[in-house]
Amino acid sequence: MSADQDAGGSTPRWYDSTLVVHAGLPPKQGGTPYLPGPTFAAPFHAPGNPADSAYTYGRFHNPTWQAYEQALEALEGGPAVLFPSGMAASAAVLATVLRPGNKLVMPSESYYTTRLIATDYFAAHGVEVVTAPTANEAQRALLDGATLLWLESPTNPELDVCDIASLCASAHAAGALVAVDNTTATALGQRPLALGADFAVVSDTKAMTGHADVVLGHVACRNAEWADKVRTYRTRMGAIPGPMEVWLAHRSLGTLSVRLERQCASAIHMAHMLARHPKVQRVRYPGLPTDAAYATAVRQMTMFGPVIGFELADRAAAERFFAAATLVTEATSFGGIHTSAERRARWGADAVGEGFIRLSIGLEDVRDLERDFTVALDAV
């Protein structure tokens, strides 16, 4: 993403690769580290009036959270609130916005656990939950009377894409708020708040931190009022992240741009390779010109992400692929520096074929990946 001018038109905005390196760091002072270590504290010294103390108690605030939240705000374009997981972040938005009698519209193929908490918890307590596929943007027809429109683009695992700006405009015209699960793209791939969303929800466990060693999530909000409400929910429910995990996330943020650039370049190469292979029945990747999502993706995304979906004939074919591959770790997350994949139907949660594989491209040399995949696919 290129640099541009700020609202006043005079100060250039940093390029994203510069921004991620410097976001959230304290002022430069002699003898201090670039990024201070994590602050481990339950109570803080807080004499007299608590309002006079910057920090009072560890469930309310922490300097390590604050630094990373400031970094995320710079990336997302709105105030950010941290949570101990992506699902905790998703639940916070749903719980903050929805009340009995409200209506939630969401994709029928959005992340499985998000659908579960909507149908098993919120629907059971008086929230009307209606779903429709992302691919044809059928949610637009369901917005009458809606309180919240939940979007996910690209979706996990089918990588369908919707026109976020257009759907936000329709939702706001109907009086609904909009939340976008932006985990697959990250704020470097697309910025939902700039496209009109009220909330951007991200599992930082994935590409944001990228090293498969942290579970974390965040909510970025279009305005401070909603950020305060989400933060109040976090404080009262105790859904707080650990300072060590947050510090690791902030430490990892500085390499986000170079990681994603390498992963996305390799992903488009591997998507083309898979599309050409006779053993592969279909490939999903928003960056492929032949993909159904391509036309929409190129309008709103600056990078297409490290995740590819491809389908082999059946379960046995997929298992032979994994057995023959040496550079693919069979695991259930994505966005990390190691190439990983899984047969998604093994969970029984997504409407995909038995041979559908969700693949996350890592930082290995793409020539080694292509050679390894050729051997593995030939074994199929």
ABEGO torsion letter per residue (X at the ends): XBBBBBAAGABBBBBAAAAAAABGBBBBBBGBBABBBBBBBABBBBBEBAAABABABAAABBAAAAAAAAAAAAAAGBBBBBBABAAAAAAAAAAAABBBGBBBBBBAABBAAAAAAAAAAAAAAGBBBBBBBAAAGAAAAAABGBABBBBBOBBOAAGBBBBAAAAAAAAAAAGBBBBBBAAAAEAAABBAAAAGBABBBBBAABAAAGAGABBBBBBBBABAAAAAAAAAAAAAAGBBBBAAAAAAAAAAAAAAAAAAAAAAAAAAAAAAAAAABAABABBBBAABAABAAAAAAAAABABAEABBBBBBABAAAAAAAAAABAABBBBABBGBABBBBBBAAAAGABBBBAABBBBBBBABBAAAAAAAAAAAAAAX
